[in-house]
Amino acid sequence: MTVLQAILLGFLIVCAVAVSFSRNLLNSIIIYMSFSLVMCMIWICLQSPDLAITEAAVGAGVTTILFFVTLKKIHAIQQEDAENRH
């Protein structure tokens, strides 16, 4: 295991813990997106470019967009902004 892979694995653990403790839904989605991007880099380090492309497209791309659209549809983003202002 190289130093880069160890750092990336450590960052994956930090992202997993951070998303579970995050109370803001928008922050949770952003942390999840960074988790997917780091996982994409790990797949590249493991010489599996097909999985890396799939992880980047589905994990960081499509899923994140669907989460943002869902938050917008249920008006969760505006509610969190209003709660933070008060």
PDB file of N, CA, C and O in Angstrom:
ATOM      1  N   MET A   1       0.847  -1.174   0.000  1.00  0.00           N
ATOM      2  CA  MET A   1       0.000   0.000   0.000  1.00  0.00           C
ATOM      3  C   MET A   1       0.891   1.234   0.000  1.00  0.00           C
ATOM      4  O   MET A   1       1.814   1.353   0.806  1.00  0.00           O
ATOM      5  N   THR A   2       0.605   2.129  -0.896  1.00  0.00           N
ATOM      6  CA  THR A   2       1.402   3.348  -0.973  1.00  0.00           C
ATOM      7  C   THR A   2       0.884   4.375   0.023  1.00  0.00           C
ATOM      8  O   THR A   2      -0.181   4.221   0.620  1.00  0.00           O
ATOM      9  N   VAL A   3       1.668   5.416   0.176  1.00  0.00           N
ATOM     10  CA  VAL A   3       1.293   6.488   1.099  1.00  0.00           C
ATOM     11  C   VAL A   3       0.035   7.194   0.600  1.00  0.00           C
ATOM     12  O   VAL A   3      -0.831   7.559   1.396  1.00  0.00           O
ATOM     13  N   LEU A   4      -0.068   7.387  -0.716  1.00  0.00           N
ATOM     14  CA  LEU A   4      -1.248   8.036  -1.285  1.00  0.00           C
ATOM     15  C   LEU A   4      -2.510   7.221  -1.008  1.00  0.00           C
ATOM     16  O   LEU A   4      -3.545   7.787  -0.656  1.00  0.00           O
ATOM     17  N   GLN A   5      -2.436   5.924  -1.160  1.00  0.00           N
ATOM     18  CA  GLN A   5      -3.597   5.080  -0.889  1.00  0.00           C
ATOM     19  C   GLN A   5      -3.988   5.124   0.586  1.00  0.00           C
ATOM     20  O   GLN A   5      -5.174   5.125   0.916  1.00  0.00           O
ATOM     21  N   ALA A   6      -2.998   5.160   1.467  1.00  0.00           N
ATOM     22  CA  ALA A   6      -3.284   5.244   2.901  1.00  0.00           C
ATOM     23  C   ALA A   6      -3.961   6.566   3.241  1.00  0.00           C
ATOM     24  O   ALA A   6      -4.885   6.601   4.054  1.00  0.00           O
ATOM     25  N   ILE A   7      -3.507   7.648   2.627  1.00  0.00           N
ATOM     26  CA  ILE A   7      -4.120   8.960   2.861  1.00  0.00           C
ATOM     27  C   ILE A   7      -5.554   8.971   2.342  1.00  0.00           C
ATOM     28  O   ILE A   7      -6.456   9.490   2.999  1.00  0.00           O
ATOM     29  N   LEU A   8      -5.756   8.396   1.159  1.00  0.00           N
ATOM     30  CA  LEU A   8      -7.104   8.346   0.594  1.00  0.00           C
ATOM     31  C   LEU A   8      -8.044   7.499   1.440  1.00  0.00           C
ATOM     32  O   LEU A   8      -9.204   7.864   1.629  1.00  0.00           O
ATOM     33  N   LEU A   9      -7.558   6.372   1.951  1.00  0.00           N
ATOM     34  CA  LEU A   9      -8.380   5.538   2.828  1.00  0.00           C
ATOM     35  C   LEU A   9      -8.716   6.270   4.128  1.00  0.00           C
ATOM     36  O   LEU A   9      -9.830   6.156   4.639  1.00  0.00           O
ATOM     37  N   GLY A  10      -7.763   7.010   4.652  1.00  0.00           N
ATOM     38  CA  GLY A  10      -8.028   7.821   5.844  1.00  0.00           C
ATOM     39  C   GLY A  10      -9.081   8.883   5.576  1.00  0.00           C
ATOM     40  O   GLY A  10      -9.942   9.143   6.417  1.00  0.00           O
ATOM     41  N   PHE A  11      -9.006   9.500   4.391  1.00  0.00           N
ATOM     42  CA  PHE A  11      -9.993  10.506   4.033  1.00  0.00           C
ATOM     43  C   PHE A  11     -11.377   9.891   3.853  1.00  0.00           C
ATOM     44  O   PHE A  11     -12.384  10.526   4.166  1.00  0.00           O
ATOM     45  N   LEU A  12     -11.431   8.646   3.346  1.00  0.00           N
ATOM     46  CA  LEU A  12     -12.717   7.952   3.234  1.00  0.00           C
ATOM     47  C   LEU A  12     -13.356   7.747   4.601  1.00  0.00           C
ATOM     48  O   LEU A  12     -14.560   7.936   4.768  1.00  0.00           O
ATOM     49  N   ILE A  13     -12.550   7.363   5.566  1.00  0.00           N
ATOM     50  CA  ILE A  13     -13.064   7.156   6.927  1.00  0.00           C
ATOM     51  C   ILE A  13     -13.560   8.470   7.513  1.00  0.00           C
ATOM     52  O   ILE A  13     -14.612   8.515   8.151  1.00  0.00           O
ATOM     53  N   VAL A  14     -12.796   9.547   7.295  1.00  0.00           N
ATOM     54  CA  VAL A  14     -13.203  10.860   7.791  1.00  0.00           C
ATOM     55  C   VAL A  14     -14.517  11.291   7.152  1.00  0.00           C
ATOM     56  O   VAL A  14     -15.392  11.817   7.840  1.00  0.00           O
ATOM     57  N   CYS A  15     -14.669  11.077   5.849  1.00  0.00           N
ATOM     58  CA  CYS A  15     -15.914  11.433   5.161  1.00  0.00           C
ATOM     59  C   CYS A  15     -17.083  10.622   5.685  1.00  0.00           C
ATOM     60  O   CYS A  15     -18.169  11.164   5.891  1.00  0.00           O
ATOM     61  N   ALA A  16     -16.880   9.335   5.902  1.00  0.00           N
ATOM     62  CA  ALA A  16     -17.967   8.479   6.395  1.00  0.00           C
ATOM     63  C   ALA A  16     -18.423   8.915   7.786  1.00  0.00           C
ATOM     64  O   ALA A  16     -19.621   8.942   8.065  1.00  0.00           O
ATOM     65  N   VAL A  17     -17.492   9.250   8.643  1.00  0.00           N
ATOM     66  CA  VAL A  17     -17.849   9.697   9.986  1.00  0.00           C
ATOM     67  C   VAL A  17     -18.499  11.077   9.933  1.00  0.00           C
ATOM     68  O   VAL A  17     -19.472  11.338  10.640  1.00  0.00           O
ATOM     69  N   ALA A  18     -17.955  11.962   9.090  1.00  0.00           N
ATOM     70  CA  ALA A  18     -18.485  13.325   9.000  1.00  0.00           C
ATOM     71  C   ALA A  18     -19.911  13.350   8.467  1.00  0.00           C
ATOM     72  O   ALA A  18     -20.733  14.133   8.943  1.00  0.00           O
ATOM     73  N   VAL A  19     -20.215  12.505   7.487  1.00  0.00           N
ATOM     74  CA  VAL A  19     -21.570  12.507   6.945  1.00  0.00           C
ATOM     75  C   VAL A  19     -22.569  11.957   7.951  1.00  0.00           C
ATOM     76  O   VAL A  19     -23.739  12.339   7.925  1.00  0.00           O
ATOM     77  N   SER A  20     -22.141  11.085   8.820  1.00  0.00           N
ATOM     78  CA  SER A  20     -23.064  10.547   9.816  1.00  0.00           C
ATOM     79  C   SER A  20     -23.331  11.542  10.945  1.00  0.00           C
ATOM     80  O   SER A  20     -24.382  11.480  11.582  1.00  0.00           O
ATOM     81  N   PHE A  21     -22.395  12.457  11.201  1.00  0.00           N
ATOM     82  CA  PHE A  21     -22.583  13.438  12.262  1.00  0.00           C
ATOM     83  C   PHE A  21     -23.107  14.780  11.773  1.00  0.00           C
ATOM     84  O   PHE A  21     -23.448  15.641  12.584  1.00  0.00           O
ATOM     85  N   SER A  22     -23.175  14.967  10.480  1.00  0.00           N
ATOM     86  CA  SER A  22     -23.630  16.241   9.924  1.00  0.00           C
ATOM     87  C   SER A  22     -25.129  16.400  10.111  1.00  0.00           C
ATOM     88  O   SER A  22     -25.898  15.488   9.808  1.00  0.00           O
ATOM     89  N   ARG A  23     -25.542  17.550  10.605  1.00  0.00           N
ATOM     90  CA  ARG A  23     -26.958  17.820  10.811  1.00  0.00           C
ATOM     91  C   ARG A  23     -27.569  18.559   9.628  1.00  0.00           C
ATOM     92  O   ARG A  23     -28.788  18.547   9.461  1.00  0.00           O
ATOM     93  N   ASN A  24     -26.757  19.190   8.818  1.00  0.00           N
ATOM     94  CA  ASN A  24     -27.228  19.930   7.656  1.00  0.00           C
ATOM     95  C   ASN A  24     -27.278  18.991   6.454  1.00  0.00           C
ATOM     96  O   ASN A  24     -26.277  18.360   6.113  1.00  0.00           O
ATOM     97  N   LEU A  25     -28.433  18.899   5.816  1.00  0.00           N
ATOM     98  CA  LEU A  25     -28.586  17.978   4.688  1.00  0.00           C
ATOM     99  C   LEU A  25     -27.712  18.372   3.505  1.00  0.00           C
ATOM    100  O   LEU A  25     -27.169  17.502   2.823  1.00  0.00           O
ATOM    101  N   LEU A  26     -27.570  19.649   3.257  1.00  0.00           N
ATOM    102  CA  LEU A  26     -26.748  20.113   2.147  1.00  0.00           C
ATOM    103  C   LEU A  26     -25.284  19.744   2.364  1.00  0.00           C
ATOM    104  O   LEU A  26     -24.604  19.321   1.429  1.00  0.00           O
ATOM    105  N   ASN A  27     -24.802  19.902   3.584  1.00  0.00           N
ATOM    106  CA  ASN A  27     -23.430  19.510   3.895  1.00  0.00           C
ATOM    107  C   ASN A  27     -23.240  18.005   3.754  1.00  0.00           C
ATOM    108  O   ASN A  27     -22.188  17.550   3.304  1.00  0.00           O
ATOM    109  N   SER A  28     -24.241  17.241   4.131  1.00  0.00           N
ATOM    110  CA  SER A  28     -24.158  15.788   3.997  1.00  0.00           C
ATOM    111  C   SER A  28     -24.016  15.363   2.541  1.00  0.00           C
ATOM    112  O   SER A  28     -23.262  14.442   2.228  1.00  0.00           O
ATOM    113  N   ILE A  29     -24.738  16.034   1.658  1.00  0.00           N
ATOM    114  CA  ILE A  29     -24.643  15.706   0.235  1.00  0.00           C
ATOM    115  C   ILE A  29     -23.268  16.050  -0.305  1.00  0.00           C
ATOM    116  O   ILE A  29     -22.703  15.287  -1.089  1.00  0.00           O
ATOM    117  N   ILE A  30     -22.726  17.178   0.100  1.00  0.00           N
ATOM    118  CA  ILE A  30     -21.396  17.582  -0.368  1.00  0.00           C
ATOM    119  C   ILE A  30     -20.330  16.623   0.153  1.00  0.00           C
ATOM    120  O   ILE A  30     -19.395  16.283  -0.572  1.00  0.00           O
ATOM    121  N   ILE A  31     -20.461  16.192   1.388  1.00  0.00           N
ATOM    122  CA  ILE A  31     -19.508  15.222   1.942  1.00  0.00           C
ATOM    123  C   ILE A  31     -19.625  13.888   1.210  1.00  0.00           C
ATOM    124  O   ILE A  31     -18.619  13.238   0.928  1.00  0.00           O
ATOM    125  N   TYR A  32     -20.865  13.482   0.904  1.00  0.00           N
ATOM    126  CA  TYR A  32     -21.069  12.247   0.147  1.00  0.00           C
ATOM    127  C   TYR A  32     -20.430  12.340  -1.238  1.00  0.00           C
ATOM    128  O   TYR A  32     -19.847  11.369  -1.721  1.00  0.00           O
ATOM    129  N   MET A  33     -20.538  13.498  -1.873  1.00  0.00           N
ATOM    130  CA  MET A  33     -19.934  13.686  -3.177  1.00  0.00           C
ATOM    131  C   MET A  33     -18.408  13.586  -3.087  1.00  0.00           C
ATOM    132  O   MET A  33     -17.773  12.986  -3.954  1.00  0.00           O
ATOM    133  N   SER A  34     -17.827  14.168  -2.050  1.00  0.00           N
ATOM    134  CA  SER A  34     -16.372  14.064  -1.888  1.00  0.00           C
ATOM    135  C   SER A  34     -15.960  12.626  -1.591  1.00  0.00           C
ATOM    136  O   SER A  34     -14.893  12.189  -2.023  1.00  0.00           O
ATOM    137  N   PHE A  35     -16.794  11.885  -0.858  1.00  0.00           N
ATOM    138  CA  PHE A  35     -16.533  10.467  -0.612  1.00  0.00           C
ATOM    139  C   PHE A  35     -16.466   9.713  -1.941  1.00  0.00           C
ATOM    140  O   PHE A  35     -15.567   8.899  -2.149  1.00  0.00           O
ATOM    141  N   SER A  36     -17.407   9.981  -2.832  1.00  0.00           N
ATOM    142  CA  SER A  36     -17.431   9.305  -4.125  1.00  0.00           C
ATOM    143  C   SER A  36     -16.222   9.674  -4.971  1.00  0.00           C
ATOM    144  O   SER A  36     -15.673   8.823  -5.670  1.00  0.00           O
ATOM    145  N   LEU A  37     -15.807  10.921  -4.917  1.00  0.00           N
ATOM    146  CA  LEU A  37     -14.633  11.339  -5.697  1.00  0.00           C
ATOM    147  C   LEU A  37     -13.356  10.695  -5.171  1.00  0.00           C
ATOM    148  O   LEU A  37     -12.489  10.309  -5.956  1.00  0.00           O
ATOM    149  N   VAL A  38     -13.233  10.576  -3.853  1.00  0.00           N
ATOM    150  CA  VAL A  38     -12.063   9.905  -3.275  1.00  0.00           C
ATOM    151  C   VAL A  38     -12.084   8.422  -3.622  1.00  0.00           C
ATOM    152  O   VAL A  38     -11.046   7.832  -3.918  1.00  0.00           O
ATOM    153  N   MET A  39     -13.269   7.825  -3.584  1.00  0.00           N
ATOM    154  CA  MET A  39     -13.375   6.418  -3.969  1.00  0.00           C
ATOM    155  C   MET A  39     -13.000   6.234  -5.429  1.00  0.00           C
ATOM    156  O   MET A  39     -12.414   5.215  -5.794  1.00  0.00           O
ATOM    157  N   CYS A  40     -13.327   7.196  -6.259  1.00  0.00           N
ATOM    158  CA  CYS A  40     -12.929   7.165  -7.669  1.00  0.00           C
ATOM    159  C   CYS A  40     -11.405   7.166  -7.794  1.00  0.00           C
ATOM    160  O   CYS A  40     -10.844   6.425  -8.601  1.00  0.00           O
ATOM    161  N   MET A  41     -10.743   7.994  -6.998  1.00  0.00           N
ATOM    162  CA  MET A  41      -9.275   8.029  -7.037  1.00  0.00           C
ATOM    163  C   MET A  41      -8.672   6.715  -6.552  1.00  0.00           C
ATOM    164  O   MET A  41      -7.642   6.276  -7.063  1.00  0.00           O
ATOM    165  N   ILE A  42      -9.305   6.096  -5.576  1.00  0.00           N
ATOM    166  CA  ILE A  42      -8.811   4.802  -5.096  1.00  0.00           C
ATOM    167  C   ILE A  42      -8.941   3.747  -6.187  1.00  0.00           C
ATOM    168  O   ILE A  42      -8.036   2.933  -6.369  1.00  0.00           O
ATOM    169  N   TRP A  43     -10.060   3.752  -6.918  1.00  0.00           N
ATOM    170  CA  TRP A  43     -10.217   2.804  -8.021  1.00  0.00           C
ATOM    171  C   TRP A  43      -9.151   3.032  -9.086  1.00  0.00           C
ATOM    172  O   TRP A  43      -8.666   2.075  -9.691  1.00  0.00           O
ATOM    173  N   ILE A  44      -8.783   4.279  -9.320  1.00  0.00           N
ATOM    174  CA  ILE A  44      -7.718   4.553 -10.287  1.00  0.00           C
ATOM    175  C   ILE A  44      -6.388   4.005  -9.782  1.00  0.00           C
ATOM    176  O   ILE A  44      -5.625   3.423 -10.553  1.00  0.00           O
ATOM    177  N   CYS A  45      -6.106   4.187  -8.490  1.00  0.00           N
ATOM    178  CA  CYS A  45      -4.871   3.650  -7.911  1.00  0.00           C
ATOM    179  C   CYS A  45      -4.833   2.122  -7.994  1.00  0.00           C
ATOM    180  O   CYS A  45      -3.760   1.533  -8.118  1.00  0.00           O
ATOM    181  N   LEU A  46      -5.979   1.496  -7.925  1.00  0.00           N
ATOM    182  CA  LEU A  46      -6.056   0.039  -8.013  1.00  0.00           C
ATOM    183  C   LEU A  46      -6.122  -0.458  -9.454  1.00  0.00           C
ATOM    184  O   LEU A  46      -6.368  -1.639  -9.703  1.00  0.00           O
ATOM    185  N   GLN A  47      -5.902   0.448 -10.392  1.00  0.00           N
ATOM    186  CA  GLN A  47      -5.848   0.151 -11.827  1.00  0.00           C
ATOM    187  C   GLN A  47      -7.161  -0.451 -12.331  1.00  0.00           C
ATOM    188  O   GLN A  47      -7.177  -1.452 -13.048  1.00  0.00           O
ATOM    189  N   SER A  48      -8.230   0.178 -11.941  1.00  0.00           N
ATOM    190  CA  SER A  48      -9.552  -0.236 -12.406  1.00  0.00           C
ATOM    191  C   SER A  48     -10.293   0.990 -12.940  1.00  0.00           C
ATOM    192  O   SER A  48     -11.175   1.528 -12.271  1.00  0.00           O
ATOM    193  N   PRO A  49      -9.931   1.426 -14.145  1.00  0.00           N
ATOM    194  CA  PRO A  49     -10.514   2.674 -14.663  1.00  0.00           C
ATOM    195  C   PRO A  49     -12.008   2.569 -14.966  1.00  0.00           C
ATOM    196  O   PRO A  49     -12.715   3.574 -14.895  1.00  0.00           O
ATOM    197  N   ASP A  50     -12.501   1.383 -15.302  1.00  0.00           N
ATOM    198  CA  ASP A  50     -13.931   1.250 -15.583  1.00  0.00           C
ATOM    199  C   ASP A  50     -14.765   1.523 -14.334  1.00  0.00           C
ATOM    200  O   ASP A  50     -15.797   2.190 -14.410  1.00  0.00           O
ATOM    201  N   LEU A  51     -14.325   1.013 -13.193  1.00  0.00           N
ATOM    202  CA  LEU A  51     -15.035   1.287 -11.941  1.00  0.00           C
ATOM    203  C   LEU A  51     -14.878   2.740 -11.517  1.00  0.00           C
ATOM    204  O   LEU A  51     -15.797   3.326 -10.946  1.00  0.00           O
ATOM    205  N   ALA A  52     -13.719   3.319 -11.795  1.00  0.00           N
ATOM    206  CA  ALA A  52     -13.489   4.726 -11.450  1.00  0.00           C
ATOM    207  C   ALA A  52     -14.427   5.638 -12.224  1.00  0.00           C
ATOM    208  O   ALA A  52     -14.999   6.571 -11.659  1.00  0.00           O
ATOM    209  N   ILE A  53     -14.586   5.373 -13.508  1.00  0.00           N
ATOM    210  CA  ILE A  53     -15.484   6.193 -14.324  1.00  0.00           C
ATOM    211  C   ILE A  53     -16.933   6.019 -13.857  1.00  0.00           C
ATOM    212  O   ILE A  53     -17.689   6.987 -13.784  1.00  0.00           O
ATOM    213  N   THR A  54     -17.306   4.789 -13.547  1.00  0.00           N
ATOM    214  CA  THR A  54     -18.666   4.534 -13.070  1.00  0.00           C
ATOM    215  C   THR A  54     -18.912   5.222 -11.736  1.00  0.00           C
ATOM    216  O   THR A  54     -19.975   5.809 -11.531  1.00  0.00           O
ATOM    217  N   GLU A  55     -17.951   5.158 -10.834  1.00  0.00           N
ATOM    218  CA  GLU A  55     -18.084   5.814  -9.528  1.00  0.00           C
ATOM    219  C   GLU A  55     -18.203   7.322  -9.686  1.00  0.00           C
ATOM    220  O   GLU A  55     -19.014   7.958  -9.012  1.00  0.00           O
ATOM    221  N   ALA A  56     -17.402   7.895 -10.571  1.00  0.00           N
ATOM    222  CA  ALA A  56     -17.459   9.343 -10.786  1.00  0.00           C
ATOM    223  C   ALA A  56     -18.785   9.748 -11.408  1.00  0.00           C
ATOM    224  O   ALA A  56     -19.380  10.749 -11.009  1.00  0.00           O
ATOM    225  N   ALA A  57     -19.248   8.981 -12.375  1.00  0.00           N
ATOM    226  CA  ALA A  57     -20.486   9.345 -13.072  1.00  0.00           C
ATOM    227  C   ALA A  57     -21.718   9.132 -12.199  1.00  0.00           C
ATOM    228  O   ALA A  57     -22.587  10.000 -12.117  1.00  0.00           O
ATOM    229  N   VAL A  58     -21.788   7.977 -11.551  1.00  0.00           N
ATOM    230  CA  VAL A  58     -22.984   7.651 -10.777  1.00  0.00           C
ATOM    231  C   VAL A  58     -22.909   8.218  -9.366  1.00  0.00           C
ATOM    232  O   VAL A  58     -23.832   8.898  -8.917  1.00  0.00           O
ATOM    233  N   GLY A  59     -21.816   7.941  -8.667  1.00  0.00           N
ATOM    234  CA  GLY A  59     -21.704   8.359  -7.268  1.00  0.00           C
ATOM    235  C   GLY A  59     -21.612   9.856  -7.083  1.00  0.00           C
ATOM    236  O   GLY A  59     -22.370  10.439  -6.308  1.00  0.00           O
ATOM    237  N   ALA A  60     -20.685  10.481  -7.792  1.00  0.00           N
ATOM    238  CA  ALA A  60     -20.486  11.913  -7.614  1.00  0.00           C
ATOM    239  C   ALA A  60     -21.369  12.741  -8.535  1.00  0.00           C
ATOM    240  O   ALA A  60     -21.644  13.903  -8.239  1.00  0.00           O
ATOM    241  N   GLY A  61     -21.814  12.173  -9.633  1.00  0.00           N
ATOM    242  CA  GLY A  61     -22.585  12.942 -10.595  1.00  0.00           C
ATOM    243  C   GLY A  61     -24.077  12.812 -10.438  1.00  0.00           C
ATOM    244  O   GLY A  61     -24.732  13.706  -9.901  1.00  0.00           O
ATOM    245  N   VAL A  62     -24.618  11.708 -10.902  1.00  0.00           N
ATOM    246  CA  VAL A  62     -26.064  11.528 -10.979  1.00  0.00           C
ATOM    247  C   VAL A  62     -26.711  11.511  -9.597  1.00  0.00           C
ATOM    248  O   VAL A  62     -27.723  12.178  -9.378  1.00  0.00           O
ATOM    249  N   THR A  63     -26.143  10.764  -8.677  1.00  0.00           N
ATOM    250  CA  THR A  63     -26.736  10.653  -7.346  1.00  0.00           C
ATOM    251  C   THR A  63     -26.759  12.003  -6.628  1.00  0.00           C
ATOM    252  O   THR A  63     -27.742  12.346  -5.972  1.00  0.00           O
ATOM    253  N   THR A  64     -25.680  12.758  -6.754  1.00  0.00           N
ATOM    254  CA  THR A  64     -25.625  14.068  -6.109  1.00  0.00           C
ATOM    255  C   THR A  64     -26.669  15.004  -6.698  1.00  0.00           C
ATOM    256  O   THR A  64     -27.333  15.737  -5.965  1.00  0.00           O
ATOM    257  N   ILE A  65     -26.814  14.984  -8.007  1.00  0.00           N
ATOM    258  CA  ILE A  65     -27.826  15.831  -8.646  1.00  0.00           C
ATOM    259  C   ILE A  65     -29.229  15.430  -8.193  1.00  0.00           C
ATOM    260  O   ILE A  65     -30.071  16.290  -7.934  1.00  0.00           O
ATOM    261  N   LEU A  66     -29.479  14.125  -8.097  1.00  0.00           N
ATOM    262  CA  LEU A  66     -30.793  13.668  -7.625  1.00  0.00           C
ATOM    263  C   LEU A  66     -31.055  14.091  -6.178  1.00  0.00           C
ATOM    264  O   LEU A  66     -32.182  14.444  -5.831  1.00  0.00           O
ATOM    265  N   PHE A  67     -30.027  14.056  -5.340  1.00  0.00           N
ATOM    266  CA  PHE A  67     -30.187  14.525  -3.958  1.00  0.00           C
ATOM    267  C   PHE A  67     -30.506  16.014  -3.913  1.00  0.00           C
ATOM    268  O   PHE A  67     -31.386  16.435  -3.162  1.00  0.00           O
ATOM    269  N   PHE A  68     -29.793  16.823  -4.717  1.00  0.00           N
ATOM    270  CA  PHE A  68     -30.057  18.260  -4.751  1.00  0.00           C
ATOM    271  C   PHE A  68     -31.479  18.549  -5.237  1.00  0.00           C
ATOM    272  O   PHE A  68     -32.164  19.400  -4.670  1.00  0.00           O
ATOM    273  N   VAL A  69     -31.924  17.851  -6.276  1.00  0.00           N
ATOM    274  CA  VAL A  69     -33.278  18.044  -6.801  1.00  0.00           C
ATOM    275  C   VAL A  69     -34.316  17.643  -5.748  1.00  0.00           C
ATOM    276  O   VAL A  69     -35.334  18.316  -5.588  1.00  0.00           O
ATOM    277  N   THR A  70     -34.058  16.563  -5.043  1.00  0.00           N
ATOM    278  CA  THR A  70     -34.986  16.126  -4.000  1.00  0.00           C
ATOM    279  C   THR A  70     -35.084  17.153  -2.885  1.00  0.00           C
ATOM    280  O   THR A  70     -36.181  17.458  -2.418  1.00  0.00           O
ATOM    281  N   LEU A  71     -33.953  17.689  -2.454  1.00  0.00           N
ATOM    282  CA  LEU A  71     -33.986  18.718  -1.413  1.00  0.00           C
ATOM    283  C   LEU A  71     -34.733  19.954  -1.887  1.00  0.00           C
ATOM    284  O   LEU A  71     -35.454  20.583  -1.112  1.00  0.00           O
ATOM    285  N   LYS A  72     -34.566  20.300  -3.145  1.00  0.00           N
ATOM    286  CA  LYS A  72     -35.272  21.453  -3.693  1.00  0.00           C
ATOM    287  C   LYS A  72     -36.773  21.186  -3.759  1.00  0.00           C
ATOM    288  O   LYS A  72     -37.569  22.073  -3.453  1.00  0.00           O
ATOM    289  N   LYS A  73     -37.169  19.978  -4.154  1.00  0.00           N
ATOM    290  CA  LYS A  73     -38.593  19.638  -4.276  1.00  0.00           C
ATOM    291  C   LYS A  73     -39.307  19.633  -2.925  1.00  0.00           C
ATOM    292  O   LYS A  73     -40.458  20.060  -2.827  1.00  0.00           O
ATOM    293  N   ILE A  74     -38.631  19.152  -1.892  1.00  0.00           N
ATOM    294  CA  ILE A  74     -39.281  19.103  -0.580  1.00  0.00           C
ATOM    295  C   ILE A  74     -39.041  20.384   0.223  1.00  0.00           C
ATOM    296  O   ILE A  74     -39.406  20.471   1.395  1.00  0.00           O
ATOM    297  N   HIS A  75     -38.433  21.360  -0.415  1.00  0.00           N
ATOM    298  CA  HIS A  75     -38.171  22.671   0.181  1.00  0.00           C
ATOM    299  C   HIS A  75     -37.319  22.573   1.442  1.00  0.00           C
ATOM    300  O   HIS A  75     -37.486  23.370   2.364  1.00  0.00           O
ATOM    301  N   ALA A  76     -36.422  21.618   1.489  1.00  0.00           N
ATOM    302  CA  ALA A  76     -35.554  21.443   2.658  1.00  0.00           C
ATOM    303  C   ALA A  76     -34.444  22.476   2.683  1.00  0.00           C
ATOM    304  O   ALA A  76     -33.982  22.862   3.757  1.00  0.00           O
ATOM    305  N   ILE A  77     -34.009  22.929   1.516  1.00  0.00           N
ATOM    306  CA  ILE A  77     -32.927  23.912   1.477  1.00  0.00           C
ATOM    307  C   ILE A  77     -33.404  25.243   2.039  1.00  0.00           C
ATOM    308  O   ILE A  77     -32.685  25.869   2.818  1.00  0.00           O
ATOM    309  N   GLN A  78     -34.602  25.692   1.663  1.00  0.00           N
ATOM    310  CA  GLN A  78     -35.119  26.952   2.177  1.00  0.00           C
ATOM    311  C   GLN A  78     -35.405  26.857   3.672  1.00  0.00           C
ATOM    312  O   GLN A  78     -35.184  27.824   4.402  1.00  0.00           O
ATOM    313  N   GLN A  79     -35.890  25.714   4.139  1.00  0.00           N
ATOM    314  CA  GLN A  79     -36.178  25.552   5.556  1.00  0.00           C
ATOM    315  C   GLN A  79     -34.911  25.616   6.385  1.00  0.00           C
ATOM    316  O   GLN A  79     -34.909  26.218   7.459  1.00  0.00           O
ATOM    317  N   GLU A  80     -33.822  25.003   5.907  1.00  0.00           N
ATOM    318  CA  GLU A  80     -32.564  25.043   6.645  1.00  0.00           C
ATOM    319  C   GLU A  80     -32.000  26.456   6.672  1.00  0.00           C
ATOM    320  O   GLU A  80     -31.443  26.880   7.685  1.00  0.00           O
ATOM    321  N   ASP A  81     -32.139  27.199   5.556  1.00  0.00           N
ATOM    322  CA  ASP A  81     -31.666  28.580   5.534  1.00  0.00           C
ATOM    323  C   ASP A  81     -32.441  29.437   6.530  1.00  0.00           C
ATOM    324  O   ASP A  81     -31.856  30.269   7.223  1.00  0.00           O
ATOM    325  N   ALA A  82     -33.753  29.235   6.601  1.00  0.00           N
ATOM    326  CA  ALA A  82     -34.585  30.000   7.540  1.00  0.00           C
ATOM    327  C   ALA A  82     -34.234  29.655   8.976  1.00  0.00           C
ATOM    328  O   ALA A  82     -34.190  30.541   9.829  1.00  0.00           O
ATOM    329  N   GLU A  83     -33.983  28.382   9.256  1.00  0.00           N
ATOM    330  CA  GLU A  83     -33.626  27.981  10.622  1.00  0.00           C
ATOM    331  C   GLU A  83     -32.255  28.526  11.015  1.00  0.00           C
ATOM    332  O   GLU A  83     -32.048  28.888  12.173  1.00  0.00           O
ATOM    333  N   ASN A  84     -31.331  28.589  10.082  1.00  0.00           N
ATOM    334  CA  ASN A  84     -29.999  29.118  10.391  1.00  0.00           C
ATOM    335  C   ASN A  84     -30.025  30.613  10.633  1.00  0.00           C
ATOM    336  O   ASN A  84     -29.193  31.130  11.378  1.00  0.00           O
ATOM    337  N   ARG A  85     -30.951  31.310  10.027  1.00  0.00           N
ATOM    338  CA  ARG A  85     -31.037  32.772  10.215  1.00  0.00           C
ATOM    339  C   ARG A  85     -31.591  33.126  11.584  1.00  0.00           C
ATOM    340  O   ARG A  85     -31.257  34.176  12.134  1.00  0.00           O
ATOM    341  N   HIS A  86     -32.444  32.251  12.147  1.00  0.00           N
ATOM    342  CA  HIS A  86     -33.083  32.557  13.428  1.00  0.00           C
ATOM    343  C   HIS A  86     -32.276  32.068  14.549  1.00  0.00           C
ATOM    344  O   HIS A  86     -32.660  32.237  15.706  1.00  0.00           O
TER     345      HIS A  86
END
